[in-house]
Every structure is written in C-alpha cells, then in structure tokens.
C-alpha cells in the first residue's frame, strides 16, 4: 500500500513564514540552531513540541482571523 504524504504546503508562498515560525517556536522552547540540527538526533518529544506549538499558534491565528479580532 502506497503512503500518502499530507505534509505538503497548500500555499507555497507561506513556506518562508512557516519556517520562520518553526525556528521562533524552537527557540522559545530552548532549542537553539533548530534549522541546522539533525532532527533524527532529537528526542521525538522535542520535535513533537515544536510541531504541536506550531499547530496551536496556527489555530489561534485562524480563530482570530475568523472572529475578526487581533492579538
């Protein structure tokens, strides 16, 4: 059975902003130089925190956008 990759960026113009967000969140979590680290050498918990916080922040941004509020 072929695997389907759902980790594609639907809006290619957003790639740079998403990469920057990832680096900012990693830095906030105390993971420096995240873009140059071999992610395979990081515990899955740390990688999961970065992705989880990205998702949380993106959901917050969408909710604010839908609700017409700004932070």
PyMOL Python script that loads the backbone (N, CA, C, O; Angstrom):
from pymol import cmd

cmd.read_pdbstr("""\
ATOM      1  N   UNK A   1       0.845  -1.182   0.000  1.00  0.00           N
ATOM      2  CA  UNK A   1       0.000   0.000   0.000  1.00  0.00           C
ATOM      3  C   UNK A   1       0.886   1.239   0.000  1.00  0.00           C
ATOM      4  O   UNK A   1       1.772   1.370   0.845  1.00  0.00           O
ATOM      5  N   UNK A   2       0.656   2.131  -0.925  1.00  0.00           N
ATOM      6  CA  UNK A   2       1.440   3.358  -1.022  1.00  0.00           C
ATOM      7  C   UNK A   2       1.026   4.317   0.092  1.00  0.00           C
ATOM      8  O   UNK A   2      -0.145   4.399   0.463  1.00  0.00           O
ATOM      9  N   UNK A   3       2.016   5.038   0.615  1.00  0.00           N
ATOM     10  CA  UNK A   3       1.714   6.019   1.648  1.00  0.00           C
ATOM     11  C   UNK A   3       1.428   7.358   0.996  1.00  0.00           C
ATOM     12  O   UNK A   3       2.005   7.698  -0.037  1.00  0.00           O
ATOM     13  N   UNK A   4       0.550   8.097   1.598  1.00  0.00           N
ATOM     14  CA  UNK A   4       0.180   9.403   1.082  1.00  0.00           C
ATOM     15  C   UNK A   4       0.798  10.463   1.978  1.00  0.00           C
ATOM     16  O   UNK A   4       0.604  10.438   3.194  1.00  0.00           O
ATOM     17  N   UNK A   5       1.539  11.390   1.393  1.00  0.00           N
ATOM     18  CA  UNK A   5       2.177  12.454   2.156  1.00  0.00           C
ATOM     19  C   UNK A   5       1.233  13.650   2.236  1.00  0.00           C
ATOM     20  O   UNK A   5       1.007  14.338   1.242  1.00  0.00           O
ATOM     21  N   UNK A   6       0.691  13.888   3.414  1.00  0.00           N
ATOM     22  CA  UNK A   6      -0.200  15.025   3.629  1.00  0.00           C
ATOM     23  C   UNK A   6       0.546  16.237   4.163  1.00  0.00           C
ATOM     24  O   UNK A   6      -0.078  17.249   4.482  1.00  0.00           O
ATOM     25  N   UNK A   7       1.865  16.157   4.267  1.00  0.00           N
ATOM     26  CA  UNK A   7       2.661  17.251   4.814  1.00  0.00           C
ATOM     27  C   UNK A   7       3.122  18.205   3.720  1.00  0.00           C
ATOM     28  O   UNK A   7       4.269  18.650   3.719  1.00  0.00           O
ATOM     29  N   UNK A   8       2.243  18.510   2.807  1.00  0.00           N
ATOM     30  CA  UNK A   8       2.608  19.442   1.754  1.00  0.00           C
ATOM     31  C   UNK A   8       2.000  20.801   2.078  1.00  0.00           C
ATOM     32  O   UNK A   8       0.941  20.896   2.698  1.00  0.00           O
ATOM     33  N   UNK A   9       2.681  21.828   1.654  1.00  0.00           N
ATOM     34  CA  UNK A   9       2.199  23.180   1.903  1.00  0.00           C
ATOM     35  C   UNK A   9       1.234  23.545   0.785  1.00  0.00           C
ATOM     36  O   UNK A   9       1.598  23.531  -0.391  1.00  0.00           O
ATOM     37  N   UNK A  10       0.018  23.868   1.155  1.00  0.00           N
ATOM     38  CA  UNK A  10      -1.017  24.177   0.175  1.00  0.00           C
ATOM     39  C   UNK A  10      -0.814  25.553  -0.456  1.00  0.00           C
ATOM     40  O   UNK A  10      -1.225  25.788  -1.592  1.00  0.00           O
ATOM     41  N   UNK A  11      -0.179  26.457   0.285  1.00  0.00           N
ATOM     42  CA  UNK A  11       0.120  27.787  -0.231  1.00  0.00           C
ATOM     43  C   UNK A  11       1.640  27.937  -0.206  1.00  0.00           C
ATOM     44  O   UNK A  11       2.206  28.297   0.826  1.00  0.00           O
ATOM     45  N   UNK A  12       2.304  27.667  -1.327  1.00  0.00           N
ATOM     46  CA  UNK A  12       3.776  27.687  -1.348  1.00  0.00           C
ATOM     47  C   UNK A  12       4.379  29.004  -0.862  1.00  0.00           C
ATOM     48  O   UNK A  12       5.489  29.018  -0.331  1.00  0.00           O
ATOM     49  N   UNK A  13       3.667  30.090  -1.037  1.00  0.00           N
ATOM     50  CA  UNK A  13       4.172  31.391  -0.590  1.00  0.00           C
ATOM     51  C   UNK A  13       4.293  31.462   0.931  1.00  0.00           C
ATOM     52  O   UNK A  13       4.972  32.346   1.454  1.00  0.00           O
ATOM     53  N   UNK A  14       3.648  30.551   1.642  1.00  0.00           N
ATOM     54  CA  UNK A  14       3.665  30.552   3.106  1.00  0.00           C
ATOM     55  C   UNK A  14       4.866  29.794   3.675  1.00  0.00           C
ATOM     56  O   UNK A  14       5.099  29.838   4.883  1.00  0.00           O
ATOM     57  N   UNK A  15       5.625  29.109   2.837  1.00  0.00           N
ATOM     58  CA  UNK A  15       6.729  28.276   3.326  1.00  0.00           C
ATOM     59  C   UNK A  15       7.701  29.066   4.195  1.00  0.00           C
ATOM     60  O   UNK A  15       8.072  28.608   5.275  1.00  0.00           O
ATOM     61  N   UNK A  16       8.115  30.239   3.743  1.00  0.00           N
ATOM     62  CA  UNK A  16       9.091  31.028   4.488  1.00  0.00           C
ATOM     63  C   UNK A  16       8.534  31.430   5.856  1.00  0.00           C
ATOM     64  O   UNK A  16       9.247  31.356   6.858  1.00  0.00           O
ATOM     65  N   UNK A  17       7.283  31.851   5.906  1.00  0.00           N
ATOM     66  CA  UNK A  17       6.677  32.250   7.174  1.00  0.00           C
ATOM     67  C   UNK A  17       6.563  31.053   8.115  1.00  0.00           C
ATOM     68  O   UNK A  17       6.798  31.189   9.316  1.00  0.00           O
ATOM     69  N   UNK A  18       6.205  29.885   7.586  1.00  0.00           N
ATOM     70  CA  UNK A  18       6.098  28.685   8.419  1.00  0.00           C
ATOM     71  C   UNK A  18       7.465  28.258   8.947  1.00  0.00           C
ATOM     72  O   UNK A  18       7.593  27.860  10.104  1.00  0.00           O
ATOM     73  N   UNK A  19       8.484  28.344   8.096  1.00  0.00           N
ATOM     74  CA  UNK A  19       9.841  28.008   8.544  1.00  0.00           C
ATOM     75  C   UNK A  19      10.302  28.960   9.640  1.00  0.00           C
ATOM     76  O   UNK A  19      10.921  28.538  10.617  1.00  0.00           O
ATOM     77  N   UNK A  20       9.999  30.248   9.475  1.00  0.00           N
ATOM     78  CA  UNK A  20      10.373  31.237  10.489  1.00  0.00           C
ATOM     79  C   UNK A  20       9.631  30.967  11.796  1.00  0.00           C
ATOM     80  O   UNK A  20      10.218  31.069  12.873  1.00  0.00           O
ATOM     81  N   UNK A  21       8.352  30.626  11.709  1.00  0.00           N
ATOM     82  CA  UNK A  21       7.579  30.309  12.905  1.00  0.00           C
ATOM     83  C   UNK A  21       8.185  29.101  13.616  1.00  0.00           C
ATOM     84  O   UNK A  21       8.298  29.086  14.841  1.00  0.00           O
ATOM     85  N   UNK A  22       8.568  28.103  12.849  1.00  0.00           N
ATOM     86  CA  UNK A  22       9.169  26.893  13.420  1.00  0.00           C
ATOM     87  C   UNK A  22      10.437  27.236  14.201  1.00  0.00           C
ATOM     88  O   UNK A  22      10.642  26.735  15.306  1.00  0.00           O
ATOM     89  N   UNK A  23      11.289  28.093  13.625  1.00  0.00           N
ATOM     90  CA  UNK A  23      12.529  28.481  14.294  1.00  0.00           C
ATOM     91  C   UNK A  23      12.258  29.298  15.551  1.00  0.00           C
ATOM     92  O   UNK A  23      12.933  29.120  16.565  1.00  0.00           O
ATOM     93  N   UNK A  24      11.272  30.193  15.491  1.00  0.00           N
ATOM     94  CA  UNK A  24      10.920  31.009  16.656  1.00  0.00           C
ATOM     95  C   UNK A  24      10.395  30.138  17.791  1.00  0.00           C
ATOM     96  O   UNK A  24      10.768  30.327  18.949  1.00  0.00           O
ATOM     97  N   UNK A  25       9.540  29.197  17.462  1.00  0.00           N
ATOM     98  CA  UNK A  25       8.972  28.316  18.489  1.00  0.00           C
ATOM     99  C   UNK A  25      10.056  27.437  19.085  1.00  0.00           C
ATOM    100  O   UNK A  25      10.107  27.258  20.302  1.00  0.00           O
ATOM    101  N   UNK A  26      10.924  26.886  18.248  1.00  0.00           N
ATOM    102  CA  UNK A  26      12.026  26.067  18.754  1.00  0.00           C
ATOM    103  C   UNK A  26      12.903  26.879  19.701  1.00  0.00           C
ATOM    104  O   UNK A  26      13.328  26.382  20.744  1.00  0.00           O
ATOM    105  N   UNK A  27      13.169  28.121  19.334  1.00  0.00           N
ATOM    106  CA  UNK A  27      13.973  28.991  20.192  1.00  0.00           C
ATOM    107  C   UNK A  27      13.269  29.254  21.520  1.00  0.00           C
ATOM    108  O   UNK A  27      13.900  29.231  22.577  1.00  0.00           O
ATOM    109  N   UNK A  28      11.955  29.506  21.464  1.00  0.00           N
ATOM    110  CA  UNK A  28      11.183  29.727  22.692  1.00  0.00           C
ATOM    111  C   UNK A  28      11.223  28.498  23.605  1.00  0.00           C
ATOM    112  O   UNK A  28      11.159  28.617  24.829  1.00  0.00           O
ATOM    113  N   UNK A  29      11.330  27.319  22.990  1.00  0.00           N
ATOM    114  CA  UNK A  29      11.375  26.071  23.756  1.00  0.00           C
ATOM    115  C   UNK A  29      12.798  25.721  24.200  1.00  0.00           C
ATOM    116  O   UNK A  29      13.024  24.686  24.827  1.00  0.00           O
ATOM    117  N   UNK A  30      13.751  26.592  23.867  1.00  0.00           N
ATOM    118  CA  UNK A  30      15.128  26.372  24.296  1.00  0.00           C
ATOM    119  C   UNK A  30      15.949  25.503  23.362  1.00  0.00           C
ATOM    120  O   UNK A  30      17.014  25.018  23.743  1.00  0.00           O
ATOM    121  N   UNK A  31      15.466  25.300  22.141  1.00  0.00           N
ATOM    122  CA  UNK A  31      16.194  24.505  21.154  1.00  0.00           C
ATOM    123  C   UNK A  31      16.850  25.486  20.189  1.00  0.00           C
ATOM    124  O   UNK A  31      16.200  26.009  19.285  1.00  0.00           O
ATOM    125  N   UNK A  32      18.132  25.727  20.389  1.00  0.00           N
ATOM    126  CA  UNK A  32      18.819  26.693  19.537  1.00  0.00           C
ATOM    127  C   UNK A  32      19.324  26.018  18.273  1.00  0.00           C
ATOM    128  O   UNK A  32      19.573  24.812  18.251  1.00  0.00           O
ATOM    129  N   UNK A  33      19.471  26.814  17.221  1.00  0.00           N
ATOM    130  CA  UNK A  33      20.021  26.337  15.948  1.00  0.00           C
ATOM    131  C   UNK A  33      19.198  25.188  15.371  1.00  0.00           C
ATOM    132  O   UNK A  33      19.755  24.257  14.788  1.00  0.00           O
ATOM    133  N   UNK A  34      17.892  25.246  15.527  1.00  0.00           N
ATOM    134  CA  UNK A  34      16.991  24.152  15.142  1.00  0.00           C
ATOM    135  C   UNK A  34      17.082  23.810  13.660  1.00  0.00           C
ATOM    136  O   UNK A  34      16.961  22.644  13.282  1.00  0.00           O
ATOM    137  N   UNK A  35      17.294  24.821  12.821  1.00  0.00           N
ATOM    138  CA  UNK A  35      17.315  24.546  11.383  1.00  0.00           C
ATOM    139  C   UNK A  35      18.552  23.765  10.951  1.00  0.00           C
ATOM    140  O   UNK A  35      18.551  23.171   9.873  1.00  0.00           O
ATOM    141  N   UNK A  36      19.606  23.753  11.766  1.00  0.00           N
ATOM    142  CA  UNK A  36      20.830  23.025  11.413  1.00  0.00           C
ATOM    143  C   UNK A  36      20.999  21.722  12.180  1.00  0.00           C
ATOM    144  O   UNK A  36      21.965  20.992  11.955  1.00  0.00           O
ATOM    145  N   UNK A  37      20.082  21.426  13.071  1.00  0.00           N
ATOM    146  CA  UNK A  37      20.166  20.204  13.879  1.00  0.00           C
ATOM    147  C   UNK A  37      19.630  19.027  13.077  1.00  0.00           C
ATOM    148  O   UNK A  37      18.644  19.159  12.351  1.00  0.00           O
ATOM    149  N   UNK A  38      20.281  17.872  13.211  1.00  0.00           N
ATOM    150  CA  UNK A  38      19.750  16.636  12.632  1.00  0.00           C
ATOM    151  C   UNK A  38      18.557  16.227  13.493  1.00  0.00           C
ATOM    152  O   UNK A  38      18.729  15.777  14.626  1.00  0.00           O
ATOM    153  N   UNK A  39      17.355  16.385  12.956  1.00  0.00           N
ATOM    154  CA  UNK A  39      16.131  16.131  13.734  1.00  0.00           C
ATOM    155  C   UNK A  39      16.044  14.678  14.200  1.00  0.00           C
ATOM    156  O   UNK A  39      15.345  14.374  15.166  1.00  0.00           O
ATOM    157  N   UNK A  40      16.750  13.791  13.518  1.00  0.00           N
ATOM    158  CA  UNK A  40      16.768  12.393  13.921  1.00  0.00           C
ATOM    159  C   UNK A  40      17.515  12.169  15.232  1.00  0.00           C
ATOM    160  O   UNK A  40      17.351  11.139  15.885  1.00  0.00           O
ATOM    161  N   UNK A  41      18.335  13.145  15.607  1.00  0.00           N
ATOM    162  CA  UNK A  41      19.076  13.038  16.869  1.00  0.00           C
ATOM    163  C   UNK A  41      18.345  13.685  18.033  1.00  0.00           C
ATOM    164  O   UNK A  41      18.785  13.576  19.177  1.00  0.00           O
ATOM    165  N   UNK A  42      17.236  14.357  17.758  1.00  0.00           N
ATOM    166  CA  UNK A  42      16.437  14.954  18.828  1.00  0.00           C
ATOM    167  C   UNK A  42      15.405  13.948  19.309  1.00  0.00           C
ATOM    168  O   UNK A  42      14.892  13.157  18.518  1.00  0.00           O
ATOM    169  N   UNK A  43      15.098  13.973  20.593  1.00  0.00           N
ATOM    170  CA  UNK A  43      14.017  13.099  21.071  1.00  0.00           C
ATOM    171  C   UNK A  43      12.699  13.481  20.390  1.00  0.00           C
ATOM    172  O   UNK A  43      12.453  14.653  20.103  1.00  0.00           O
ATOM    173  N   UNK A  44      11.876  12.491  20.143  1.00  0.00           N
ATOM    174  CA  UNK A  44      10.601  12.752  19.472  1.00  0.00           C
ATOM    175  C   UNK A  44       9.752  13.738  20.264  1.00  0.00           C
ATOM    176  O   UNK A  44       8.960  14.483  19.686  1.00  0.00           O
ATOM    177  N   UNK A  45       9.911  13.745  21.564  1.00  0.00           N
ATOM    178  CA  UNK A  45       9.154  14.688  22.396  1.00  0.00           C
ATOM    179  C   UNK A  45       9.477  16.129  22.008  1.00  0.00           C
ATOM    180  O   UNK A  45       8.574  16.958  21.896  1.00  0.00           O
ATOM    181  N   UNK A  46      10.765  16.433  21.802  1.00  0.00           N
ATOM    182  CA  UNK A  46      11.150  17.804  21.430  1.00  0.00           C
ATOM    183  C   UNK A  46      10.618  18.168  20.045  1.00  0.00           C
ATOM    184  O   UNK A  46      10.068  19.253  19.852  1.00  0.00           O
ATOM    185  N   UNK A  47      10.781  17.268  19.090  1.00  0.00           N
ATOM    186  CA  UNK A  47      10.238  17.532  17.756  1.00  0.00           C
ATOM    187  C   UNK A  47       8.727  17.691  17.817  1.00  0.00           C
ATOM    188  O   UNK A  47       8.164  18.537  17.123  1.00  0.00           O
ATOM    189  N   UNK A  48       8.071  16.893  18.634  1.00  0.00           N
ATOM    190  CA  UNK A  48       6.622  16.974  18.782  1.00  0.00           C
ATOM    191  C   UNK A  48       6.176  18.283  19.402  1.00  0.00           C
ATOM    192  O   UNK A  48       5.141  18.835  19.029  1.00  0.00           O
ATOM    193  N   UNK A  49       6.961  18.782  20.357  1.00  0.00           N
ATOM    194  CA  UNK A  49       6.630  20.070  20.962  1.00  0.00           C
ATOM    195  C   UNK A  49       6.637  21.174  19.911  1.00  0.00           C
ATOM    196  O   UNK A  49       5.734  22.010  19.880  1.00  0.00           O
ATOM    197  N   UNK A  50       7.647  21.180  19.057  1.00  0.00           N
ATOM    198  CA  UNK A  50       7.743  22.221  18.036  1.00  0.00           C
ATOM    199  C   UNK A  50       6.516  22.154  17.118  1.00  0.00           C
ATOM    200  O   UNK A  50       5.860  23.168  16.878  1.00  0.00           O
ATOM    201  N   UNK A  51       6.215  20.971  16.612  1.00  0.00           N
ATOM    202  CA  UNK A  51       5.052  20.826  15.734  1.00  0.00           C
ATOM    203  C   UNK A  51       3.746  21.119  16.440  1.00  0.00           C
ATOM    204  O   UNK A  51       2.848  21.729  15.858  1.00  0.00           O
ATOM    205  N   UNK A  52       3.629  20.694  17.680  1.00  0.00           N
ATOM    206  CA  UNK A  52       2.410  20.930  18.448  1.00  0.00           C
ATOM    207  C   UNK A  52       2.168  22.400  18.717  1.00  0.00           C
ATOM    208  O   UNK A  52       1.044  22.886  18.596  1.00  0.00           O
ATOM    209  N   UNK A  53       3.238  23.115  19.086  1.00  0.00           N
ATOM    210  CA  UNK A  53       3.088  24.544  19.331  1.00  0.00           C
ATOM    211  C   UNK A  53       2.824  25.308  18.040  1.00  0.00           C
ATOM    212  O   UNK A  53       2.108  26.309  18.041  1.00  0.00           O
ATOM    213  N   UNK A  54       3.410  24.830  16.926  1.00  0.00           N
ATOM    214  CA  UNK A  54       3.094  25.457  15.629  1.00  0.00           C
ATOM    215  C   UNK A  54       1.613  25.314  15.328  1.00  0.00           C
ATOM    216  O   UNK A  54       0.958  26.275  14.926  1.00  0.00           O
ATOM    217  N   UNK A  55       1.089  24.117  15.522  1.00  0.00           N
ATOM    218  CA  UNK A  55      -0.327  23.873  15.264  1.00  0.00           C
ATOM    219  C   UNK A  55      -1.196  24.739  16.156  1.00  0.00           C
ATOM    220  O   UNK A  55      -2.172  25.332  15.699  1.00  0.00           O
ATOM    221  N   UNK A  56      -0.841  24.808  17.422  1.00  0.00           N
ATOM    222  CA  UNK A  56      -1.612  25.617  18.370  1.00  0.00           C
ATOM    223  C   UNK A  56      -1.627  27.085  17.933  1.00  0.00           C
ATOM    224  O   UNK A  56      -2.675  27.730  17.944  1.00  0.00           O
ATOM    225  N   UNK A  57      -0.464  27.604  17.552  1.00  0.00           N
ATOM    226  CA  UNK A  57      -0.382  29.007  17.143  1.00  0.00           C
ATOM    227  C   UNK A  57      -1.150  29.255  15.842  1.00  0.00           C
ATOM    228  O   UNK A  57      -1.802  30.289  15.696  1.00  0.00           O
ATOM    229  N   UNK A  58      -1.076  28.318  14.902  1.00  0.00           N
ATOM    230  CA  UNK A  58      -1.813  28.481  13.647  1.00  0.00           C
ATOM    231  C   UNK A  58      -3.321  28.446  13.874  1.00  0.00           C
ATOM    232  O   UNK A  58      -4.061  29.194  13.234  1.00  0.00           O
ATOM    233  N   UNK A  59      -3.778  27.590  14.775  1.00  0.00           N
ATOM    234  CA  UNK A  59      -5.209  27.536  15.103  1.00  0.00           C
ATOM    235  C   UNK A  59      -5.636  28.841  15.760  1.00  0.00           C
ATOM    236  O   UNK A  59      -6.703  29.370  15.447  1.00  0.00           O
ATOM    237  N   UNK A  60      -4.815  29.367  16.669  1.00  0.00           N
ATOM    238  CA  UNK A  60      -5.135  30.642  17.314  1.00  0.00           C
ATOM    239  C   UNK A  60      -5.247  31.757  16.272  1.00  0.00           C
ATOM    240  O   UNK A  60      -6.158  32.583  16.325  1.00  0.00           O
ATOM    241  N   UNK A  61      -4.300  31.766  15.320  1.00  0.00           N
ATOM    242  CA  UNK A  61      -4.325  32.792  14.270  1.00  0.00           C
ATOM    243  C   UNK A  61      -5.593  32.666  13.424  1.00  0.00           C
ATOM    244  O   UNK A  61      -6.214  33.673  13.086  1.00  0.00           O
ATOM    245  N   UNK A  62      -5.974  31.451  13.086  1.00  0.00           N
ATOM    246  CA  UNK A  62      -7.181  31.236  12.281  1.00  0.00           C
ATOM    247  C   UNK A  62      -8.433  31.670  13.056  1.00  0.00           C
ATOM    248  O   UNK A  62      -9.327  32.301  12.492  1.00  0.00           O
ATOM    249  N   UNK A  63      -8.491  31.336  14.327  1.00  0.00           N
ATOM    250  CA  UNK A  63      -9.653  31.714  15.128  1.00  0.00           C
ATOM    251  C   UNK A  63      -9.759  33.235  15.234  1.00  0.00           C
ATOM    252  O   UNK A  63     -10.855  33.790  15.154  1.00  0.00           O
ATOM    253  N   UNK A  64      -8.622  33.909  15.414  1.00  0.00           N
ATOM    254  CA  UNK A  64      -8.641  35.366  15.486  1.00  0.00           C
ATOM    255  C   UNK A  64      -9.085  35.953  14.153  1.00  0.00           C
ATOM    256  O   UNK A  64      -9.848  36.918  14.111  1.00  0.00           O
ATOM    257  N   UNK A  65      -8.603  35.363  13.068  1.00  0.00           N
ATOM    258  CA  UNK A  65      -8.968  35.833  11.738  1.00  0.00           C
ATOM    259  C   UNK A  65     -10.460  35.655  11.490  1.00  0.00           C
ATOM    260  O   UNK A  65     -11.116  36.556  10.968  1.00  0.00           O
ATOM    261  N   UNK A  66     -10.994  34.504  11.860  1.00  0.00           N
ATOM    262  CA  UNK A  66     -12.415  34.229  11.672  1.00  0.00           C
ATOM    263  C   UNK A  66     -13.279  35.078  12.582  1.00  0.00           C
ATOM    264  O   UNK A  66     -14.384  35.480  12.216  1.00  0.00           O
ATOM    265  N   UNK A  67     -12.758  35.350  13.781  1.00  0.00           N
ATOM    266  CA  UNK A  67     -13.520  36.149  14.733  1.00  0.00           C
ATOM    267  C   UNK A  67     -13.354  37.637  14.547  1.00  0.00           C
ATOM    268  O   UNK A  67     -14.037  38.434  15.189  1.00  0.00           O
ATOM    269  N   UNK A  68     -12.442  38.009  13.665  1.00  0.00           N
ATOM    270  CA  UNK A  68     -12.236  39.434  13.401  1.00  0.00           C
ATOM    271  C   UNK A  68     -11.492  40.150  14.497  1.00  0.00           C
ATOM    272  O   UNK A  68     -11.550  41.377  14.580  1.00  0.00           O
ATOM    273  N   UNK A  69     -10.785  39.406  15.352  1.00  0.00           N
ATOM    274  CA  UNK A  69     -10.025  40.051  16.423  1.00  0.00           C
ATOM    275  C   UNK A  69      -8.545  39.979  16.113  1.00  0.00           C
ATOM    276  O   UNK A  69      -8.097  39.144  15.326  1.00  0.00           O
ATOM    277  N   UNK A  70      -7.800  40.857  16.735  1.00  0.00           N
ATOM    278  CA  UNK A  70      -6.348  40.837  16.601  1.00  0.00           C
ATOM    279  C   UNK A  70      -5.738  40.679  17.967  1.00  0.00           C
ATOM    280  O   UNK A  70      -6.332  41.046  18.981  1.00  0.00           O
ATOM    281  N   UNK A  71      -4.551  40.132  17.980  1.00  0.00           N
ATOM    282  CA  UNK A  71      -3.867  39.896  19.250  1.00  0.00           C
ATOM    283  C   UNK A  71      -2.868  40.971  19.511  1.00  0.00           C
ATOM    284  O   UNK A  71      -2.188  40.946  20.537  1.00  0.00           O
TER     285      UNK A  71
END
""", "prot")
cmd.dss("prot")
cmd.show_as("cartoon", "prot")
cmd.util.cbc("prot")
cmd.orient("prot")
